[in-house]
Amino acid sequence: MPPRMQLLSRASAAVSQPSYSPLAPFLYPALNQQRSASILSSLSDNKTAYNKRIRVGRGPSSGYGKTSGRGHKGQKQHGKVPVGFNGGQTPDYVVHGQRGFDNHFSTEMSPVNLNRIQYWINAGRLDPTQPITLKELSASRCIHGVRKDGVKLLGRGKEELTTPIHLVVSRASAEAINAVEKAGGTVTTRYYTEFAVHKIRQNQMDPIHSLQSRIVLAPESEEGAEAAADALAEEKKHYKYRLPDPTSRKALEYYRDSAHRGYLSHKVAEGHGPSLFFKTPGMGKKGTQRRSRTGGAQAAGGENRLW
């Protein structure tokens, strides 16, 4: 069928009189495209984005009807079977033992960084004028739960710390200690047990002081020190339990070290190291009591020490 004359006339007019357009032809679809709000109702996940939930017990045509994929009879169909259950005989982990290594000297501590503490101070959730212990960190939700060995201070975000604070934690990294002291604060590491952490969070145990501690969080005058000591003695009466001190050699050596800001560093004599096993170089006992070959004893020149 031949084309109509009207269409041919329009085409010839368009060729004879071309119109100027400042836009390229490939941009026309983008200008004319319109998107309605109804597109929100047609949004959906891609196919195979998730697996469809299997509905069991919906008749034999589903493939998982009748027994619902559990089989016939027995404990596995009617109840639950514990992991490693071998039908009542001796379990494999008892017969063959458990493989692996359990380090009894490892510690479990909750980490906290300096930038988080500064953020909590800026938000008004921590008071920098008072000592910050694991009790305040846990109550303010700065840390979510305290593990059995306490809290360890880490130095991430040390450049954000601008407030002088006084921290009492289980352990602290050297970078964190330098950052806190540079800002005008103090760090003291002290010993905690799982029982102590539990009772401190219940406000039944002093979180700072024990029998062997001499923790001074900030320099004070003599009158202020006496007033603080009286207030501390009065406050101890309100606690039901007493904060324990370490008994193992490894813990004693850590908290006797002034480099770790240990609270037992006052027990280390001048010139001696924190170790209870190795002698400090150059501090050997001279003139101590010795047995001579003839059986005589020389005079002891130094005081008797436990270590």
C-alpha contacts under 8 A as a table, 3 or more apart, distances in Angstrom:
res1	aa1	res2	aa2	distance
3	P	7	L	7.21
3	P	8	L	7.38
4	R	7	L	5.70
4	R	8	L	6.71
5	M	8	L	5.09
5	M	9	S	6.12
6	Q	9	S	5.20
6	Q	10	R	6.38
7	L	10	R	5.22
7	L	11	A	6.33
8	L	11	A	5.19
8	L	12	S	6.23
9	S	12	S	5.19
9	S	13	A	6.18
10	R	13	A	5.14
10	R	14	A	6.25
11	A	14	A	5.19
11	A	15	V	6.38
12	S	15	V	5.17
12	S	16	S	6.17
13	A	16	S	5.13
13	A	17	Q	6.01
14	A	17	Q	5.39
14	A	18	P	5.75
15	V	18	P	5.96
21	S	24	A	7.56
23	L	27	L	6.79
23	L	28	Y	7.89
24	A	27	L	5.74
24	A	28	Y	7.53
25	P	28	Y	5.64
26	F	29	P	6.91
27	L	30	A	5.47
27	L	31	L	6.58
28	Y	31	L	5.27
28	Y	32	N	6.30
29	P	32	N	5.24
29	P	33	Q	5.94
30	A	33	Q	5.25
35	R	39	I	7.43
36	S	39	I	6.30
37	A	40	L	6.21
38	S	41	S	5.58
38	S	42	S	7.16
39	I	42	S	5.26
39	I	43	L	6.65
40	L	43	L	5.55
45	D	49	A	6.34
46	N	49	A	5.35
47	K	50	Y	7.76
48	T	51	N	6.52
55	R	58	R	6.78
55	R	64	Y	7.55
56	V	62	S	7.62
56	V	64	Y	4.97
56	V	65	G	5.95
56	V	68	S	5.08
56	V	69	G	7.60
57	G	64	Y	5.85
57	G	65	G	4.14
57	G	66	K	5.83
57	G	67	T	7.05
57	G	68	S	5.08
58	R	61	S	7.88
58	R	62	S	6.30
58	R	64	Y	7.10
58	R	65	G	5.35
58	R	66	K	7.96
59	G	62	S	5.91
59	G	63	G	7.72
59	G	64	Y	7.28
59	G	65	G	4.45
59	G	66	K	6.56
60	P	63	G	5.68
60	P	64	Y	6.64
60	P	65	G	4.55
60	P	66	K	6.52
61	S	64	Y	7.87
61	S	65	G	7.24
62	S	65	G	6.17
64	Y	67	T	7.17
64	Y	68	S	4.67
64	Y	69	G	5.65
65	G	68	S	5.03
65	G	69	G	7.59
67	T	70	R	5.59
67	T	71	G	5.80
67	T	72	H	6.90
68	S	71	G	7.61
70	R	76	K	7.04
70	R	77	Q	5.28
71	G	77	Q	6.56
72	H	77	Q	6.77
73	K	76	K	7.56
73	K	77	Q	5.75
73	K	78	H	6.89
74	G	77	Q	5.68
74	G	78	H	6.37
75	Q	78	H	5.23
75	Q	79	G	5.37
75	Q	80	K	6.92
75	Q	81	V	7.02
76	K	79	G	5.85
76	K	80	K	6.30
76	K	81	V	6.36
77	Q	80	K	7.95
81	V	85	F	6.65
82	P	85	F	5.51
84	G	91	P	6.60
84	G	92	D	7.42
85	F	88	G	6.86
85	F	91	P	6.55
86	N	89	Q	5.82
86	N	90	T	7.32
86	N	91	P	6.13
86	N	92	D	7.98
88	G	91	P	7.96
90	T	94	V	6.73
90	T	95	V	6.80
91	P	94	V	5.45
91	P	95	V	6.47
92	D	95	V	5.03
92	D	96	H	5.86
92	D	97	G	7.53
93	Y	96	H	5.43
93	Y	97	G	4.92
93	Y	98	Q	5.78
94	V	97	G	5.21
94	V	98	Q	7.65
103	N	106	S	5.64
107	T	149	D	6.24
108	E	147	R	5.94
108	E	148	K	6.10
108	E	149	D	5.48
108	E	150	G	7.54
109	M	146	V	7.20
109	M	147	R	5.21
109	M	148	K	6.71
109	M	149	D	5.26
109	M	150	G	5.15
109	M	151	V	5.10
109	M	152	K	5.99
110	S	143	I	7.37
110	S	145	G	7.63
110	S	146	V	5.72
110	S	147	R	5.63
110	S	150	G	6.38
110	S	151	V	4.72
110	S	152	K	6.06
111	P	143	I	7.91
111	P	151	V	5.89
111	P	152	K	4.93
111	P	153	L	6.10
111	P	154	L	6.73
112	V	116	R	7.14
112	V	117	I	7.65
112	V	142	C	7.92
112	V	143	I	6.87
112	V	151	V	7.17
112	V	152	K	6.35
112	V	153	L	5.29
112	V	154	L	5.97
113	N	116	R	5.55
113	N	117	I	6.64
113	N	153	L	6.01
113	N	154	L	4.77
113	N	155	G	5.69
113	N	156	R	5.40
113	N	157	G	7.00
114	L	117	I	5.14
114	L	118	Q	6.23
114	L	153	L	7.47
114	L	154	L	6.64
114	L	155	G	5.73
114	L	156	R	6.02
114	L	157	G	5.74
114	L	158	K	5.71
114	L	160	E	7.63
114	L	161	L	6.43
114	L	176	A	7.29
115	N	118	Q	5.12
115	N	119	Y	6.13
115	N	156	R	6.51
115	N	157	G	4.54
115	N	158	K	6.36
115	N	160	E	5.79
115	N	161	L	6.36
116	R	119	Y	5.01
116	R	120	W	6.22
116	R	142	C	7.29
116	R	157	G	7.98
117	I	120	W	5.11
117	I	121	I	6.25
117	I	126	L	7.86
117	I	142	C	7.18
118	Q	121	I	5.01
118	Q	122	N	6.19
118	Q	160	E	7.06
118	Q	161	L	5.75
118	Q	162	T	7.59
118	Q	163	T	7.31
119	Y	122	N	5.11
119	Y	123	A	6.22
120	W	123	A	5.06
120	W	124	G	6.30
120	W	125	R	5.23
120	W	126	L	5.79
120	W	142	C	7.01
121	I	124	G	5.09
121	I	125	R	5.77
121	I	126	L	4.82
121	I	127	D	6.53
121	I	128	P	6.85
122	N	125	R	7.65
123	A	126	L	7.84
124	G	127	D	7.00
125	R	140	S	6.04
126	L	132	I	7.85
126	L	136	E	7.31
126	L	137	L	7.89
126	L	140	S	6.94
127	D	130	Q	5.82
127	D	132	I	7.75
128	P	131	P	7.15
128	P	132	I	7.38
128	P	163	T	7.30
128	P	164	P	7.10
128	P	165	I	5.32
128	P	166	H	7.39
129	T	165	I	7.12
130	Q	165	I	7.96
130	Q	166	H	7.27
131	P	165	I	7.30
131	P	166	H	5.07
131	P	167	L	5.88
131	P	168	V	7.08
131	P	217	L	7.46
132	I	135	K	7.72
132	I	136	E	5.87
132	I	137	L	7.02
132	I	165	I	7.55
132	I	166	H	6.13
132	I	167	L	4.90
132	I	168	V	6.23
133	T	136	E	5.49
133	T	137	L	6.35
133	T	167	L	6.08
133	T	168	V	4.98
133	T	169	V	6.13
133	T	207	P	6.80
133	T	208	I	7.62
134	L	137	L	4.95
134	L	138	S	5.92
134	L	146	V	7.54
134	L	150	G	7.10
134	L	151	V	6.52
134	L	168	V	7.53
134	L	169	V	6.62
134	L	207	P	7.61
135	K	138	S	5.34
135	K	139	A	6.07
135	K	200	I	6.39
135	K	201	R	5.59
135	K	207	P	7.07
136	E	139	A	5.10
136	E	140	S	5.98
137	L	140	S	5.45
137	L	141	R	6.21
137	L	142	C	5.12
137	L	143	I	5.93
138	S	141	R	5.07
138	S	142	C	6.15
138	S	143	I	5.49
138	S	144	H	6.47
138	S	145	G	6.25
138	S	146	V	6.96
138	S	201	R	7.64
139	A	142	C	7.72
139	A	201	R	7.89
140	S	143	I	7.81
141	R	144	H	5.67
143	I	146	V	7.23
146	V	150	G	5.93
146	V	151	V	6.79
146	V	197	V	7.30
147	R	150	G	5.60
147	R	151	V	7.40
147	R	194	E	7.56
148	K	193	T	6.34
148	K	194	E	4.26
148	K	195	F	7.92
148	K	197	V	6.79
149	D	170	S	7.23
149	D	192	Y	5.90
149	D	193	T	5.63
149	D	194	E	6.05
149	D	197	V	7.68
150	G	169	V	7.14
150	G	170	S	5.52
150	G	192	Y	6.15
150	G	193	T	7.45
150	G	194	E	7.79
150	G	197	V	6.65
151	V	169	V	5.60
151	V	170	S	5.30
151	V	171	R	6.76
152	K	169	V	6.30
152	K	170	S	5.75
152	K	171	R	4.69
152	K	172	A	5.37
152	K	173	S	7.84
153	L	169	V	6.98
153	L	171	R	6.30
153	L	172	A	4.45
153	L	173	S	6.35
153	L	176	A	6.63
154	L	172	A	6.21
154	L	173	S	5.64
154	L	175	E	7.49
154	L	176	A	5.51
155	G	158	K	5.47
155	G	173	S	6.87
155	G	175	E	5.52
155	G	176	A	4.15
155	G	177	I	7.97
155	G	179	A	7.49
156	R	176	A	7.86
157	G	160	E	5.52
157	G	161	L	7.26
158	K	161	L	5.48
158	K	176	A	6.98
158	K	179	A	5.94
159	E	162	T	7.84
159	E	179	A	7.87
161	L	179	A	7.57
161	L	180	V	7.52
161	L	183	A	7.14
162	T	183	A	5.95
163	T	183	A	6.39
163	T	184	G	7.74
163	T	185	G	7.86
164	P	180	V	7.00
164	P	181	E	7.90
164	P	183	A	5.28
164	P	184	G	4.78
164	P	185	G	4.32
164	P	186	T	7.88
165	I	180	V	7.15
165	I	184	G	7.34
165	I	185	G	4.57
165	I	186	T	6.51
166	H	185	G	5.32
166	H	186	T	4.77
166	H	187	V	6.00
166	H	188	T	7.99
166	H	217	L	6.20
166	H	218	A	7.84
167	L	185	G	7.95
167	L	186	T	6.27
167	L	187	V	4.89
167	L	188	T	6.20
168	V	187	V	6.08
168	V	188	T	4.83
168	V	189	T	5.76
168	V	190	R	6.97
168	V	208	I	7.00
169	V	172	A	7.18
169	V	187	V	7.65
169	V	188	T	6.42
169	V	189	T	5.02
169	V	190	R	6.28
170	S	189	T	4.97
170	S	190	R	5.17
170	S	191	Y	5.88
170	S	192	Y	6.69
171	R	189	T	5.31
171	R	190	R	7.37
171	R	260	H	7.53
172	A	176	A	6.48
172	A	177	I	6.60
172	A	187	V	7.93
172	A	189	T	7.03
172	A	260	H	7.09
173	S	176	A	5.28
173	S	177	I	6.33
173	S	260	H	7.94
174	A	177	I	5.12
174	A	178	N	6.26
174	A	260	H	7.46
175	E	178	N	5.32
175	E	179	A	6.30
176	A	179	A	5.14
176	A	180	V	6.21
177	I	180	V	5.32
177	I	181	E	6.18
177	I	186	T	7.76
177	I	187	V	6.26
178	N	181	E	5.29
178	N	182	K	5.95
179	A	182	K	5.09
179	A	183	A	6.37
180	V	183	A	5.23
180	V	184	G	6.59
180	V	185	G	5.28
180	V	186	T	6.31
180	V	187	V	7.10
181	E	184	G	5.01
181	E	185	G	4.84
181	E	186	T	5.56
181	E	187	V	7.50
182	K	185	G	7.27
186	T	217	L	6.55
186	T	218	A	7.62
187	V	261	R	6.57
188	T	215	I	7.66
188	T	217	L	7.99
188	T	261	R	5.27
188	T	262	G	6.05
188	T	263	Y	6.23
189	T	255	Y	6.93
189	T	260	H	6.98
189	T	261	R	5.79
189	T	262	G	4.89
189	T	263	Y	6.01
190	R	208	I	7.82
190	R	255	Y	6.54
190	R	262	G	6.13
190	R	263	Y	5.58
191	Y	244	P	7.63
191	Y	245	D	6.31
191	Y	246	P	6.28
191	Y	251	A	7.71
191	Y	255	Y	7.44
192	Y	196	A	5.93
192	Y	197	V	6.57
192	Y	243	L	7.90
192	Y	244	P	7.20
192	Y	245	D	7.75
193	T	196	A	5.01
193	T	197	V	6.18
193	T	244	P	7.70
194	E	197	V	5.20
194	E	198	H	6.34
195	F	198	H	5.17
195	F	199	K	6.29
196	A	199	K	5.19
196	A	200	I	5.95
196	A	205	M	7.14
196	A	243	L	6.50
196	A	244	P	7.41
197	V	200	I	5.21
197	V	201	R	6.30
198	H	201	R	5.46
198	H	202	Q	6.56
199	K	202	Q	4.94
199	K	203	N	6.28
199	K	204	Q	5.22
199	K	205	M	5.62
199	K	241	Y	7.75
200	I	203	N	4.97
200	I	204	Q	5.74
200	I	205	M	4.85
200	I	206	D	6.54
200	I	207	P	5.90
201	R	204	Q	7.64
202	Q	205	M	7.79
203	N	206	D	7.58
203	N	239	Y	7.47
204	Q	238	H	7.92
204	Q	239	Y	5.01
204	Q	240	K	5.34
204	Q	241	Y	6.12
205	M	239	Y	5.23
205	M	240	K	6.38
205	M	241	Y	5.14
205	M	242	R	5.95
205	M	243	L	6.23
206	D	209	H	6.18
206	D	210	S	7.72
206	D	236	K	7.11
206	D	239	Y	6.61
206	D	241	Y	7.86
206	D	242	R	6.91
206	D	243	L	6.18
207	P	243	L	7.17
208	I	215	I	7.74
208	I	243	L	7.91
209	H	213	S	5.73
209	H	214	R	7.48
209	H	215	I	7.13
209	H	243	L	6.91
210	S	213	S	5.36
210	S	242	R	6.81
210	S	243	L	5.20
210	S	244	P	6.49
210	S	245	D	6.96
211	L	243	L	7.96
211	L	244	P	7.99
211	L	245	D	7.61
212	Q	245	D	7.13
212	Q	264	L	7.15
213	S	263	Y	6.00
213	S	264	L	6.43
214	R	263	Y	6.93
214	R	264	L	7.79
214	R	266	H	7.68
215	I	263	Y	6.34
216	V	219	P	7.08
220	E	224	G	5.75
220	E	225	A	5.92
221	S	224	G	5.08
221	S	225	A	6.01
222	E	225	A	5.03
222	E	226	E	6.19
223	E	226	E	5.19
223	E	227	A	6.19
224	G	227	A	5.07
224	G	228	A	6.05
225	A	228	A	5.04
225	A	229	A	6.10
226	E	229	A	5.03
226	E	230	D	6.22
227	A	230	D	5.14
227	A	231	A	6.13
228	A	231	A	5.01
228	A	232	L	6.00
229	A	232	L	4.99
229	A	233	A	6.15
230	D	233	A	5.12
230	D	234	E	6.18
231	A	234	E	5.08
231	A	235	E	6.01
232	L	235	E	4.93
232	L	236	K	6.14
233	A	236	K	5.27
233	A	237	K	7.01
234	E	237	K	5.67
234	E	238	H	7.64
235	E	238	H	5.61
235	E	239	Y	7.44
236	K	239	Y	5.54
237	K	240	K	7.75
239	Y	242	R	7.35
246	P	251	A	6.00
246	P	252	L	5.96
247	T	251	A	7.15
247	T	252	L	6.68
248	S	251	A	5.48
248	S	252	L	6.17
249	R	252	L	5.03
249	R	253	E	6.08
249	R	276	L	7.13
250	K	253	E	5.35
250	K	254	Y	6.40
251	A	254	Y	5.17
251	A	255	Y	6.33
252	L	255	Y	5.42
252	L	256	R	5.99
252	L	264	L	7.88
253	E	256	R	5.12
253	E	257	D	6.40
253	E	274	P	5.37
253	E	275	S	5.37
253	E	276	L	6.72
254	Y	257	D	5.52
254	Y	260	H	7.09
254	Y	262	G	6.85
254	Y	274	P	7.52
255	Y	258	S	7.70
255	Y	260	H	7.02
255	Y	261	R	7.35
255	Y	262	G	3.96
255	Y	263	Y	5.89
255	Y	264	L	5.40
255	Y	265	S	6.60
256	R	262	G	5.47
256	R	263	Y	6.89
256	R	264	L	4.60
256	R	265	S	4.17
256	R	266	H	7.52
256	R	267	K	7.02
256	R	268	V	6.68
256	R	274	P	5.20
257	D	260	H	5.57
257	D	261	R	6.59
257	D	262	G	5.59
257	D	264	L	7.57
257	D	265	S	5.55
257	D	273	G	7.56
257	D	274	P	5.18
258	S	261	R	4.61
258	S	262	G	5.60
258	S	265	S	5.34
259	A	262	G	7.53
261	R	265	S	7.36
262	G	265	S	5.54
263	Y	266	H	7.32
264	L	267	K	5.73
264	L	268	V	7.74
265	S	268	V	5.58
265	S	274	P	7.66
266	H	269	A	7.68
268	V	272	H	6.38
268	V	273	G	6.91
268	V	274	P	6.36
269	A	272	H	5.53
271	G	280	T	7.98
271	G	283	M	7.70
272	H	280	T	5.85
272	H	283	M	7.36
273	G	279	K	7.81
273	G	280	T	5.84
275	S	278	F	5.90
275	S	279	K	7.56
276	L	279	K	7.90
276	L	307	W	5.91
277	F	307	W	7.20
279	K	283	M	6.99
279	K	284	G	6.97
280	T	283	M	5.45
280	T	284	G	7.36
281	P	284	G	7.15
285	K	288	T	5.95
285	K	302	G	6.98
286	K	301	G	6.92
286	K	302	G	7.49
287	G	298	Q	7.91
287	G	299	A	7.25
287	G	300	A	6.06
287	G	301	G	4.81
287	G	302	G	7.12
288	T	298	Q	7.53
288	T	299	A	6.88
288	T	300	A	4.45
288	T	301	G	5.13
288	T	302	G	6.10
289	Q	297	A	6.52
289	Q	298	Q	5.20
289	Q	299	A	5.50
289	Q	300	A	4.38
289	Q	301	G	7.27
290	R	297	A	5.75
290	R	298	Q	5.55
290	R	299	A	7.93
291	R	295	G	5.98
291	R	296	G	5.88
291	R	297	A	4.91
291	R	298	Q	6.78
292	S	295	G	5.25
292	S	296	G	5.32
292	S	297	A	6.23
292	S	298	Q	7.53
293	R	296	G	7.40
300	A	303	E	7.75
